């Protein structure tokens, strides 16, 4: 049951039992003001009384509060001073109303409407409780008051006060929800058998309460919660949860679905947060019932499939499942700390709730794991991409090439005739052409001269190829692989390579890869600025592709070079020996030189490249699929996405 969209309580709850100081009333702020005022006449030196000191001593009875608080500012109080300070504080409290904490009035109103009994259980004398709640306007709001002066009852942290409240209501303590702000109060309620909710508006901070074994659920406050995905633009975002990394994961979902996001969530019930997020996702348009995606960031990657269950009642309302490749110890990954979280359980709970709320089956396979926060980001990024694909047809996902006006009647590139548009962009690099449909660059080094033009020429694909290398160097097979790339990317390529000093096949592959990557990057930058693009993509078009192709490639353009191969079911050393190193392909190309090509491409494009192998493949069969998949990923990177105009792949919207 959710009360006032602020406090969730278990079904079957019969009574709500509130602590007063720090929960119902903001006596912490009041006590800070009064304590400083009352101590000043008896402390002989200047002092500053901090909020933290008041919070630490807040749970104690008033005499002990004064002993500890005075000691914190360097004063040893006498018992006579303790008695006088106690009297003065009680008198001040009775004459000066404390503010009511946000949300309390609304919760009380809905609890009353729901037929719940409502009690106040405080470590203050009953007479003082009555005076304080009457003064702040809550007289009559509670059916029962239990103070610390009930004869025969031990005070908090003993369980007696909460057991007494349950007894007077005639209910079992297990049917009571107790709301406490202190560790001592939570101990009292929990040991009495109550379902205990912590709220960090008084004596203890959120982390302390949340980590306590006596607290079932903890809130930062009782502000009204909300989770909204809108259409105000992806840079319009407000995210407030008790955990910044959780907020960041929601940000990934919003960014990938092209939504503005507004989240205010106050508790550590992460499953309930996921349920709310899933409800917002359920309202997004869907054009197909299933979609797959590759999620990646640097060294973390995963594969995701989402399936709508809204049209299949027998299948349930949605579920989340997670598995891993042979490269990942899943149990360890889920147990290791991540940013502000001690383990991955909060994120699992949120994904589980999200699947239920969105009415989706969400399947995640964790492919690679080095840094936990990268892999978790990859998971949420992949889920967001897959959800976004539900709103687009497969044809929409492939994207249509943009007609290139300047592509009509293009002149072939030549090493001898530079274009009049040529300009030096940095040492060794010359920009030959740059537009939303073309990128052409030349790179001069001590070893070679390389020119590459990539053109989105109205759907025409293929490779014009010219190399000048020693007869002992065999690289013609690279042309066939570039043809696969061009076909996947929807590009026309012109490639020129001249060895000037050192003839080496790996130099040919790496330098061509680097200049091609830079040419694609130039198109991407022009399109980012002028029309908007995805900025990240993969070769996974749909579920069928994911299941039928043995190789899946992802590219993410975020201003840093990274590339990695991930065999999902094969030992990595076996993969290196059978695929990455030591094989010769048709045309005389060495497999290790193709690794250098991918290295160069990632560096030239300033991007991350991940290649997943769902089953073992030979180098001869696999490398053409790698190049085709790389091209298909680039096609999705360059696909028009107007919501990201002047923005790039990452949620920070920078290339750094």
N, C-alpha and C positions, 0 to 999 in steps of 0.2 A: 504494500500500500504506500503510495506517495502522497505525503501531506504538503499541500501548498506549493508543490513543485520544488520542495526544499529538503524534506526529511523523509527518507524511505524507511519503513518499518516492516517487520515480518508479518505475513498474513497470520491471523489468529491472535494478534496483540489485543489485550483487554484494557491495559492501562499504560499511560505515559507518566513517567516520574522524572521531574527536572530538579537538578541542583539549582540554587538561586544565584550565588555570587559567581560571576564569570560566564554563566550560561543564560539565565533569563535577564539578569541585570548586568550592565557594564560597570560593576563595582571596582574592577581593576583600574580603570582610568580615574574613577572617583577617588579610590584609595591612594593612587599616586599623588594626586593633588592634595588630599588631606594629610597624608603622611609627611610630605615635605613641609607643609604649613605647621604641623604640630611638633615636628622634631626640631625645627629651627630655633625655638627659644631655649632648648636644653642642650644643644650641641654647640660646643665652644668654638668650633672652627667652621670655615666655609665647606660646603659639600654639595655634590650633585647627586640626587636620588634618581636612579635609572628605572626605566620600565622593566628591565630584566630582574632587578632586585625585588620589585614588588611582585612580579610574576612568580619568582622562585619561592617567595614566602607566603603567597596568597592563600594556599590551601590550609595553612595552619590556623588553629584557634587564635583569637585576637591577641591574648597576652604573649603567646609564643611568636606571633607575627611581629610584635614590637621588639622582642628580644633580638630576633634575627635581623630585622631591618635596621635597627639602631647599630648593631655590630657591623653591618655592611658599610655604614658611613663613618665607622671609627669611634663609636660611642658605646660604652658599657652601661646599660640602663640599670637603675636600682629597681627593686620590686615596687617601691613607692611610685616611681616614674611609670612603671608598667601599668599599675592600677589607674593612675591619672590619665595616661595616654589611651588606655582601653575605654575608659568612661568618655573621654572627649571624642574618640572616634565613633563610638556608638551614638553619642548625642548628635554629632555632625551628620552621621548617616540618616538619623531619624528626622533631621530638619532639612536635609538637602537631597532631593530625589536623584537616584542614579538613572542614567539612560537605559532604555530597554534595548537589548541587542536586536539587530536586524533579523526579521523573519519570525521572531517569536510570536508576535501577535497573530500573524497569519497561520502559523502552525497550530496555535491554541484554538483558533476559530474552526479550522478544518477538523481537528481532532474531536472537538465538541460535536460538530455536525456528523461525524462518523460514529458517534456513540461511545467514544473512548472515555474512561475515567482518567482524570488528570490530577496529579499530586505534585507537591513541592517537598523535597527532602534536602534539608540544609544543615550545615554545621553551625548554625546560629540559633540563639534562643527563639522560641516560638513568638514571643511578644515582639521581638525585633523584626522577625520575618513579616508578621502582620503589618507592622508600621511601614516597612519599606515597600511592600507590594501595594499597599493602600495609597501611599504617597505617589507612586509612579503610575497609578491608574489601573492596576491589575487586580484590585480587590474583587473577589468573587470569581476570578478566572480559574481558581483551583478548588477541587472538591476536597482536598486533604492537605494539611500541613504537618510535616514531621520535623521538629527541631532537635537541637542537641541537648535539650533539657528534659527529655522524657525519662521519667524515673525508671531505673532498672535497665536502660539501653546503653550499650557502649556506643561511643561516637565513631564516625568515620575515621580510619579505614576499616573498622569492623563492619561486618555485613548487617548488623542489627537494624539500622535505620531503614534500609530498603526492605528487609524482611517485615518490619513493622508496617510499612506502607502497604505492602501486598496483603498482609493479614487484615488490615482495616478495610481494604477494598474487597476482601473475600476471594482473592484470586491467587493462583500459584505464581511465585516470583518469575517462573519461566514464561509467563504470559505478559510480563511487564517489560517495557523498554525504558531504560534509564539513560538520561543524557547528562554527561559529566565533562568538566573542563580540566580536571586534575587527575594525576596518577592515583592519589589517595582515594579520591571519590570513585574512580573507575574500579579500584580494587574492592571497595565496599560493595558496589553494585554487582560486580561480576561474581564475587564470592557469595552474594545472596542468591545468585541464580538468574539474574536479570540479563536480558540482551542489552549490552552496553554500547552506547554511541558516544564517541568523544567529539568535542568541538573545541578548536584551538582559539577561543576568544577570551580565555582567562588564564588559569594558572600554568598550563603546559603548552608548549608549541606543538605544531602539527606532527613533526617527525617523532617526537617523544610519545605522543598519544598513539600515533599510527603503529609504532613499533611495539606497543604494550600488548602483552598477551591477554590483558583484561578488557581490551577494546575490540569490539567486533567490526565496527566501521568508524572512520574518523572524518570529520569535516573541518575545513578551514574556517567556515562561517555558515550561516543559514541564509545566504543570498539565494535568490531565485535562480535556478539552473536553466540553461538553454544551450542547444546545439543546433545551429542553422547553417545550411549550405545554400548560398544564394547566387544571383547572377549580376553582382555589382562589380565584377572584375577580380582577378586572382590576387591583386596586391591589396585588396580590401580585406583585412584579416585582423580579428581580435581573438586571442586565445588565452584563457586563464583557467588553468587546472592546478591541482596541488603538486604536479610534477612537470617540469619544463620539457623533459624528453617525451613524455606522453603528449604534451601540446604539440611538439615538433612532428610527431607521427601523424597526428590529425591534420597538421599543415600539409604533409605529403599527400594525404588523401584529397584534400581540397585543391591543391595545386594541380594534381594530375587529372582531376575531373573538371578543371577549369572553373572552379566555384570560388566566390567569396566565402568567408567563414567567420562565424561569430559563436564563440564557445565561452560560457561561464559555468564551470563545474567545480563543486566544492569538496567532494568526498573522495576517499580511496576505494570506493566500490567501482573498480575499473570495468567490471562486467556491465554494470548499469550504464556507465558512460558509453561503452560500445553499443549497447542497445539503443541509446539515444542517437548516436552517430549513424547506426544502421537505419534507424527510422528516417533520418534525413536523406541517406543514400537511396532508400526505397522510393523517394519522391522524384529522383532523377529519371530522365527519359531512357527507355530501353527499346532498341530496335532488333535485338537478337537475344536469345535465351542463354547463350554461353559465350565466353571469351577467355583467351589466354594471353599471358604477357610474361616478359622477362624483366624482373626488377634488378637494378644494379646500382651500386655506387662504389667506386674504387675496387677494393678487394672483396667486397661482399656482393653476393648475387643469389637469386632464387628464381624459380619458375612458379607461376600462379595460374590457376584456372578458377573461374567463377561461373556458377550455373544458377539460373533463376529457378526457384522452387514454388513461386507464387501460383503457377498454373498446375502444380502437381501436389494437391493436398495430402496425398498419401505419403509423400516424401518428407513431410514435416515442414517446419518453418525456416529451416536453414541451419547449417552446422559448419564448424571450422575444423580442419584437420591439418596437421603438419608432419612432414617427413623430411628426410635429408639424403644427400648423395653420400657416396662412399668416402668423400673427402671430409665429411663433417661428423663429429661426435655430437649427435643431437642432444643427448642428455646433458652433456657438458655445456653446449651452447645455451641451452635454456636455463642452466643454473648459474652461469657466470654473470657477474655484475655488469651493468651497462649504464654509463652516465650516473644519474642520481638514483638508479634502481639497484637493489641488491641482487636481483636476478630478473629473468624475463617473464615471470609469472603475471605481473600486471598487464603486459602487452598481450600475452596469451588470453587472459580473461577479457580484455577489450576486444580482441578479434573474435572471440567466441560470441560475445554479446552483439558485435557488429553483424556477424553472419545471421544471427537470429533476427535482429531488427530489420535488416535489409532483405530478408527472405532469400538468402543466397547460400549455396554451398560454396565455401571458399577452401580451396586446396592449395597448400604452399609446400613446395619442395625447396629446402635450403640447399643451395649448391656449393657455396664457398663461404668460409668463415675465417677471418684473421682478426679483425677488430670487431667486437660485438656491435658497436653502435652503427658501423657501416652495414653490417648484415641486417640488423633490424630496420634500418632505413630502406635497404633494398626490398625487404618484405613489404613494408607499407607503401613504398613507391610502386612495387609490382601490383599490389592489390588495387591501388588507385588507377593505374593504367588499365588493368583488366576491367574495372568498373566503368571507366570512361569508354572502353571499346564496346560495352553493352549498348551504349547510346549511339553507336555508329554501325553501319553495315560493313561487311568485309570489304566491299568496294571502296567505301569511304576511308577505311583504315589503310588501304594500299596507297591512296592518294593519286591525284592526277598531275601529270607534269605541266609546268607552266610554259606556255609558248615563248620562245626566245626570239624577239624581233631581229636582234643582231645575228642570230644563227643563220638567217637566210643569206646564202652566198658567202659563207665564211671562207676565208683564205686559210689554207693549211699553215700550221706553225712551221717556222724555219729557224734554225740556229743562226743563220746568216742575215736575216732581215727582221730586226726587232720592230714591234708595232710602235706607231707614233704615240700611243697611250702609255708606253713603258715608263715606269718610275721606280726608283730604288726605295724599298720600304724598310730595309735594314741591311746591314753588311752581308753581301752575298746573295741577297734576294731582290728580284725585280718583279714588280706587278705589271703584267701585260694587259689583263682585262679583269674587270670586276663589275658584276651586276647581280640582280636577283636570279639570273639564269646562267651566268657564266663566271668561271674563275680560271684565270690563266697566270702561271708564275714561272719564273726561271730561277734556278739556284746554281750558283757557281762556287765550286770548292777547289781545293788543290788537286782533287782526284777526278772531278767530273763536271760536266755541264748538263743540267736536266731541265727540260721544259715540259709542262703538262697543262693541257686545257681540259676542263670538265664543263660540259655544256648540256643543259636541259633543253635539247633541241626538238621540242614538240613530239616527244615519244621515240625519236630515232636513237638507237643505241649501237654500240660497237666501238672498236679501237683502231685508230690509225697509229702505226708503230714504226719507229725508226731507231736503230741503235748502231753505234760505232764502238765496237769492243774488239779485243784481240780474238783471233780465231779459236783460241783455246777455251774461251768463255762461252758457255752455252746457256742462253737465257731466253731463247725464243718461246719456250713453254710458258713463260710468264705472260706473254701476250694472250694466250688462251684463257689463263686464269683471270686476267684483267677484263676479258670479254664477259666472263661470268659475273664479275663485279659490276660492269657497266649495265648488263642486262638486269641484274637485281636492283640497281639504283635508278634505272631509267635515265642513264647519262650517255653522252657521246664523249669519248676520250681521244685526245691527241697526245701521244707520248713520244718524246725525243730524248735520247740519252747518248752522250759522247764521253768516253773515257779519255781524260787528258794526261794522266800520268800513271795511275795504278789501275791495272785491270784486275777486277775481282768480282765474282758473281754476287757476293753478299752486298757489295757496294751498289751494284746495279739495282738489286731488289730493295734495299733499304732507302736509297736516295729517291727512287721512283715512288715508293710508298710515302715518303715524307713530303714530296712536292705535290703528289695527288691529294694527300690529306690536307695540305695547306690550301690547295685550290678549292676543295670541298668546303673547308672552313670559310673561305672568302665568300662563297655563295651563301653559306649559312649566315654570316654576319650581315650581309646585305639584306637577306630576307628577314632576319630578326628585326632589323631596324625599320624596314619598309612594309612588310606584310605579316610578320609573325610566323614562327614555326614551332614544331614540337620541341626541338632541341635535344631530344633523346628518342631512341627507337630500337627496335629489335626485328629480327627476321620472323618472329612468331606472329602470323596473321590471325590465326584462329586455333581452336582446340584440335582440329584435324591435323593442322600443320605441326603442332606441338607433338602429337602422338605418332605422326608418320615420318618425320624427318629426324635423322640421328644427330644433326648438328644445329644448334641455335646460337645466334650471334646477337649481342647487344652493344650499342654505342651510346655514350652519354657525353654531351659536350658541356663541360664545366670548367674549362681552363686548365686542366692538368692532365699529364700523360700517364696512362696506366694501361697495361694489357695483360691478360691472363687466360690460360686454357684450363678448363675444369672438366675432367672426365668424371661422370656421375657414377659409373659402376665399375671403374677400372682403377687399379693401383697407379698412382701418378708416375712412378718410375717405369712401369711397364708401358704406360702411354708415351713417355718420352722416347723410349727405345723403338716402339712400333710406329709412331706417327711423327714425332717432332724432329727427331735427329736421325740422320743416316740413310734416309730413303731418297731415291732419285725418281722423279716423275717424268712422264713423256715430255720430250723437248729438252731433256737434260737438266731440268731445274732441281736444285737440292732442297729438301724439306727444311733444313735449318736456315736457308736463305729466305724461305717464305715466312718463317718466324721473324726474320729481320724486316721483311716488308711490313708485317703487321706492327712491329715496333715503330718503324718509320712513320707509318700511317697515323698511329695514335699520337706520335709526337708532332707531326705536321698539323693535324686537326686539333691539337690540344684537347684530346678527349680520352675517355676510358673505353677500352674494348674488352669485352668478355666473350669467350667462346665456350659453350657447353657441349659436351659429347654425351648423349644419352645411351650410347652403346659403342663398343669398339669398332673402329673403321680403319681401313688401310689408308696409307698416305695418298695413294693414287686415287682412291674413291673419295677421300675426305677433303682434300685441299680444294678441289673445285666447289664443294659445298660450303667450305669456309668463305671463299671469295664471293660466292653467290649470296650467302647469308649476310656477309659484311655489306654488300651492296644493298640488300633489302633493308637492313638496319639503317643505312644512310638515307634511303628513300623516306623512311618514316621520320628520321631526324629532320629532313628538309620539308616535310609535309606542312602545308599551310595551316596555321592555328592562330586565328586572329586574336584570341584572348591573350596570347603571349607576345604581342607586338612590342618590340623594344625590351623584351625579356628573354631569358634563356632557360636552360633545363632545370637548374637547381632552384630550390625555394628561396634562396637568398638573392636570386636574380642578378648575379654577377658572374663574370668569367674568371674570377680569382678563386 
